[in-house]
Amino acid sequence: MSDNFQTDAAVPAPDEAANQPHPPASTPASPQPNPSEMPPAGDDPATIQAELAALRAKNVELSDQYLRAQADMQNTRRRAEEEAAKARKFAIESFAESLLPVCDSLEAGLAHENATPEQIREGAEATLRQLRSALERNRVTAIDPSAGSKFDPHQHQAISMVPAEQEPGTVVSVLQKGYTIADRVLRPALVTVAQAR
């Protein structure tokens, strides 16, 4: 038996190999989707439908909460506007009520036909006290600077500059009191001011 053995398949000669048909060229591979963009392998259509239904329910719930919040905000704004309108309408009510006793006193004084000058003066002084009390209760206070006090352009109105034996730019006399309400000037005091020497 020979050491060399032959295989059943014949090896083609070089010229024959050139004439053999070549296998077709491989086509380029189609792009594969990104694994992170793909749904989990375990998700099935029923699970996806359940999740979609849950998201839709949550969307309805959030929309309802938004609409309720909008309605609450509009109601709050409306109530605030109504309260502000009432405050403006009835702000003077307390002030007017405090002036009623003053009106009563004036009417009673005028009804006294045979009053003496002293009685008239006493009645006028009592009525003035009532009026001042009513003004103070409503935070209306007088601006009545004393002579020699520094002129304040925010509360005083200078009518004239006059020669005086006091510091220039100070109040000499008050011709008419001023008034403030809650630290806001209603009317400045009319004053004369010492002129520079």
Secondary structure in CASP SS format (residue, H / E / C, confidence):
PFRMAT SS
TARGET T0000
AUTHOR 0000-0000-0000
METHOD secondary structure of the structure
MODEL  1
M C 1.00
S C 1.00
D C 1.00
N C 1.00
F C 1.00
Q C 1.00
T C 1.00
D C 1.00
A C 1.00
A C 1.00
V C 1.00
P C 1.00
A C 1.00
P H 1.00
D H 1.00
E H 1.00
A H 1.00
A H 1.00
N H 1.00
Q C 1.00
P C 1.00
H C 1.00
P C 1.00
P C 1.00
A C 1.00
S C 1.00
T C 1.00
P C 1.00
A C 1.00
S C 1.00
P C 1.00
Q C 1.00
P C 1.00
N C 1.00
P H 1.00
S H 1.00
E H 1.00
M C 1.00
P C 1.00
P C 1.00
A C 1.00
G C 1.00
D C 1.00
D C 1.00
P H 1.00
A H 1.00
T H 1.00
I H 1.00
Q H 1.00
A H 1.00
E H 1.00
L H 1.00
A H 1.00
A H 1.00
L H 1.00
R H 1.00
A H 1.00
K H 1.00
N H 1.00
V H 1.00
E H 1.00
L H 1.00
S H 1.00
D H 1.00
Q H 1.00
Y H 1.00
L H 1.00
R H 1.00
A H 1.00
Q H 1.00
A H 1.00
D H 1.00
M H 1.00
Q H 1.00
N H 1.00
T H 1.00
R H 1.00
R H 1.00
R H 1.00
A H 1.00
E H 1.00
E H 1.00
E H 1.00
A H 1.00
A H 1.00
K H 1.00
A H 1.00
R H 1.00
K H 1.00
F H 1.00
A C 1.00
I C 1.00
E H 1.00
S H 1.00
F H 1.00
A H 1.00
E H 1.00
S H 1.00
L H 1.00
L H 1.00
P H 1.00
V H 1.00
C H 1.00
D H 1.00
S H 1.00
L H 1.00
E H 1.00
A H 1.00
G H 1.00
L H 1.00
A H 1.00
H C 1.00
E C 1.00
N C 1.00
A C 1.00
T C 1.00
P H 1.00
E H 1.00
Q H 1.00
I H 1.00
R H 1.00
E H 1.00
G H 1.00
A H 1.00
E H 1.00
A H 1.00
T H 1.00
L H 1.00
R H 1.00
Q H 1.00
L H 1.00
R H 1.00
S H 1.00
A H 1.00
L H 1.00
E H 1.00
R H 1.00
N C 1.00
R C 1.00
V E 1.00
T E 1.00
A E 1.00
I E 1.00
D C 1.00
P C 1.00
S C 1.00
A C 1.00
G C 1.00
S C 1.00
K E 1.00
F C 1.00
D C 1.00
P C 1.00
H C 1.00
Q C 1.00
H E 1.00
Q E 1.00
A E 1.00
I E 1.00
S E 1.00
M E 1.00
V E 1.00
P C 1.00
A C 1.00
E C 1.00
Q C 1.00
E C 1.00
P C 1.00
G C 1.00
T E 1.00
V E 1.00
V E 1.00
S E 1.00
V E 1.00
L E 1.00
Q E 1.00
K C 1.00
G E 1.00
Y E 1.00
T E 1.00
I E 1.00
A C 1.00
D C 1.00
R E 1.00
V E 1.00
L E 1.00
R E 1.00
P C 1.00
A E 1.00
L E 1.00
V E 1.00
T E 1.00
V E 1.00
A E 1.00
Q C 1.00
A C 1.00
R C 1.00
END
